[in-house]
C-alpha cells in the first residue's frame, strides 16, 4: 500500500509524553486537548505544556493561570 507523505497523522486525539524540550508521541493523532479550556490543539500548534502535570495548554495565558500556586 502506498502512503501519501502529505497525509499527516490520522484524525483523533494523540497521546503524548511531555518533556522539558519537546514531546514524544505515544499514540498517533492530530491534536490534544487543552487541560484548562478543553479546546483541541493541533500538534503542529502545540507550544505550551507542563512536564510535571503532563498537560497541554492552548496559550501561555491559560498555562500561567492553570499553574498558579
Phi, psi and omega in degrees: 000133179275140179252137175275119181298334182270002184292328180076183181290158179294153178296153179123175183281130175273156172246126185238155167248120185269128176245177183292336183239006182169192180223157178246135180278119177265327176221126183294151179176176182250000179203165168232169180255140177294130180290337183268320186248341181083359181283146177288141178241115175301140183303325181290348178253359183288119181233341188233129177202167177247122176292317182298314184266351182053052180231150175256153179226143183284339181207165177297322180297315180294321178296315180299315180296316183294326186265008177299140178291000000 
